[in-house]
Amino acid sequence: MKAQTSAQSRLRKQNPILDQRRAGVCIPVWSILSKDSFESGDIYSVIALIPWLKESGFSILQILPLNDSSFGRSPYSSLSSFAIDPIYISLTMANIPVTSRKKSIATTKINKSRITKLKLDALKKHFDENKANCCKKAEKFIDSQSWTKSYLVFKHYYNLYNGIHWRDWEPQESILGYQEETWKALIANSESRTSILFEAWLQALAFEQLKEAKDAFTKSGLYLKGDMPILTSSNSADIWEKRELYRMDLSAGAPPDAFSTIGQNWGFPVLDWEKMSQINYLPWKERLEYQENFFHLYRIDHVIGMYRIWAIPDSAKNGC
């Protein structure tokens, strides 16, 4: 018992989060509206919540995944395990003086596609008016983050094909996946270069803003907790680039239970842990390191999938 108590004491010293019992709250960022947010909650809203958290006695704020889901709606079905959805970028923090169309909450429902379009219009206008500085920031971000090139090439084609699955792109773009030659060709073309650097600039902005949010929580003695899905959409940059690390013939889901007599098919390819082990789990290490830029701690959604998972044929219509 003494040895256990001593070990617990050492752990608390190493990690101040464990130094006392804590209470927290889990809120999706889009629902945290403030007078300085645009149409829905954003990264600035997370910072604006700090006084309320302290007054309420909470020391941890957990948020749902922020990964880029583009045309989709589910934060657990993303285009990338790294990229942040532009809907969460704060126009206020980016010094873009565009305000919401309404000053009061008219509905509890969020029109993600409409809000994203309006926000992207404002961000693109700012980018075009400050192109030199914005491009410089984008290029610096690309150089500092190894995951960006494959995501940016994927996002270029994803937008070009209006979000259809990469399996249905032109054969060369679909079959080959990411190629350095493709990157060089796209970045050499003035039109595709501009669109690619715009997407990179968005990610640089989100990165800076989320780091600022984490710093604000740290200074306030609070902790920001993220949520990291174990899997991404089959129509994602991760799988398009590194499909050899996935069982493309299988789909993750849940067996029949009290909630569903036919089970669930989530449509996510299953990780090939044997292949992952051959590269010392590098993709997972990179994901966790990136999350540490923004969060003091994080939840891994469906973490049990690292030990056992319900896998069904990719062609299955349900979870049976």
N, C-alpha and C positions, 0 to 999 in steps of 0.2 A: 504493500500500500504506500509506503514512504517513497519507494522508487517511482511509483506511478505519479504521486503528488509532485515529486521533484521534476519529472519529465514534463508534466503539465505546466509547471512554473516556468521552465525554460522556454516552452513553446509560446507562452504568453509574452515573455520578454522579447522573443524574436518577432512576434506578430501582435502589435497593439490592438488589433481588431478583437482579439480573444481575451483582452484584459478585463472584460466585464460582460454581463448579460446585456444584449442589445435588442432593440425593437426596430422594425423597418416597415416599409410599405412598397408594394409593387404597382407601378403605374406605366401604361404605354405612353411614350413621349408625345404622340400625336394628340393625346387627350389633355395635355397640360397647357391650356390656353393662357396667354398673358396679353397685356395691352401692347407689348412689343413683339409678339409673335405674328406670323402671317398666316391667316386662315385656319391653321391648326398648330398644335404644339411643336416646338423645335428645340434645338440645343440650348438656346438662350433661356427657354422656359425651364429647363432642368436647373440652371443656375438660379433663376428667379424663385424656385421652390425652396431654396435653402432656409430662409427665415421661417417659413411654415413648418418645415421639418424640425427645426430646433425648438420652436414653440410647442410642437406636438410631442416632443420627447423622443422622436425618431432619430437614429444616427445612421441608418442605412436606407438608401433609395435604390430599389431594383427596377430596371427598365426592361422592356421586351427587346428582342433583337432589332438592330438598326440597319441590317444588311440590305443592299440594293435589291429590291424585288421588282423594279421597273413597272411593266404592265400588270404584274400580279398584285395581289393584295396581302397574301400571308407573309408575315415576317419570318416564318420558319421555312419558306420555300424561296430561296434567294438565287440571284445570278452570280454571287461571289461570296466566299467565306471571309473576304476582306473588305470589299467596297461598301461604302455607306450610302444609303438611299438619299438622294438630293432633297427629298421632302423635309428632311430634318435640319438642313442647313439654315442658319439664322441670317436673315437679311439684315437685321439690326446689327449683329456682330460683324457683318461684312460691310457695314456702312453704306448700305443700299437703301435710300429713303422711300421705300414702297410699303404702304400699309394695307391692312385688310380692307375688303370692300364694305364690311359691316362692322359696327362697333359693339354689337351685342351678339350673344349666342342664339342663333335661330333654330339650330337643330343639333342633336347629339351625334348625328351621322356625319362621317367624313368622306367627302368625294375625293379620294386619293388622286385619281387621274387628272381631275380638273385642277386641284390645288398644285399638283406637281407641275402641270403645264404653265400655270400662271407664275409660279416661282422660277421655273427654268427660263421663262421669257425675261423676267427681271434680271436674272443672273447672266443670261446671254447678252443683254443690252450692256450691262456693266463690263462684261468681258470684252465686248467689241470696242467700247469706249476707252478701255485701259489695256489694250491688247499686249503691248510690249511687256508691261510689268506682270500681267496675268500669265503670259506664255513663259516668262522667266520662272515664275513660281511653279508652274506646271512641270517644266523641264527638270527643275531641281527636285521636285517630288518624285518624278519617274526615276531619276538617278538614285534616289535614296531608298526606294521600295522595290524589291525584286518581283513582287506579284503584279505590278501595274501593267507591264507590256502585254501580257497575255489577256488580262482583263480588258484593256483598252481596245485591242484588236477584236476580241469577242464582242464587246459592246458596240463597236463600229458596225459589224455585220448584223448583230442583233437588231440595232436600230434600222439598218438598211433593209432588212427583211421584216420589219414591223413586228418583231417579237416572236416570230414562228420558231419552232424548235430547230436547233442546228442540224439535225438529221435531214431537214428539208431544205437546207441551203444548197447552193450550187455544189456539185460533187467535190471540187478541189478544196473549197473552204470548209466543207463538212468533214471530209475524210481525213485531211491532213492535220487539222487542229492548228495550234499555234506554231508558226515557223518564223525564225528571225528574219528571213528574207521577206516575208509578208510585212512585218513591222517596218523594215527599211523602205519598202515600196510605198506603204501608206503614208509614212512620215515625210517622204520625198515629194508627195503630191500635195500641192498647196491647199486644195479643198479638204481632203481627208485629214491633213495635218491639223488644220484649224479645228475641226470637229473633235479630233482625238485629244488635242491639248485643252480644249474646253472641258472634256470629261475628266481629264487629269487635274485640271484646276479645281473642279468641283470636289474631287477627292482630297486635294490639298487643303481646301477650305474646311471641309468636314473634319479632317485630321486635326487642324489647328484649333478649331472650335471645341472639339471633344477634349483635347488636352487641356484647354483653358477651363472647361467645366470640371475636369478632375482636379485641377489645381485649386479651383474655388472651393470644392468639397474638402480637400486636404486642409486648406487654411481655416476652414470652419470647424474642423474636427469631425467631419462627417465622411461617410464612405459611399462611393458609387459602385453599384453592382450591375454587371452586364449579364447578358443572356446569349450564349453561343450555341446555335443548333449543331448537332453532331453531323447532319447531312445537309446537302444543298439540293436544289432542283436538278433534275437530269439535264435541263436546259440552262446550264451554268458554265461560267468560264473555267471553273475547277475541273469539271468532268470533261468538257470539250478539250481542254489542254492535256489532262492526265488520266484519260479513260482507262489506262492500263492498271490504275490503282483501284478500280471499282469492278464489281461483278455486274456487268451490264445486262446479263441475262436474268438477274434477280431484282426484285423490288421490295423495299422495306415496308412494313405495315404492322398490323395488330391482328391477333386471332379473334375468332368469334367469342363474344363475352356477353355479359348482362346488358351492355349498352348497344351492342350491334350483333345481330344473329349471323351476319355475313362477314364480320370482321372489317378491317380497313386496309386499303391499298394506298399508301402515301405517294407512290410514284417516284421514290428516291432510289437510285442504284445503291447497292450495298457495298460498303468498304471491303476491299480485299486485304485483310490484315496481314496475310503472309507476304504479299507484295510490299505492303507498307513497312513491314519489319526489315525487308532487304535494304531499304534506304534509311534505316534507323528512325522511322517515323518523322522524318523531316517536315512534311507538310503540317503535321499537328503542332510541332514545336514552333513553326513559323506563325501559325494561327494564334497560338497562346501568347507568343511574344508581342504580336500586333495588338491583341486585346489589352495587354498590360499598359499600353500607352494611354488608354482611356478609363480603365476600371481598376479599383482597388481589389476587387474580387469578382468572380463571375460564376454563373450557373451554366452547366453544359446540359442542354436539353437532350433528353433521351440518352443520358450517359450510360444507362444499362446496356445500350447497343454496343458498347465496347467489350461486353462480356457475352451477351447473347441477344439475338434479334430475330424477329419473325420475318422470314424471307420467303417470298412467293415468286413464281415465274413472272417475268416482266409483262407477259401478255395477259395475266389474270385480270379480271374485271373487279374482283373484290378481294377480301382477305382470307378467303377459304383456301 
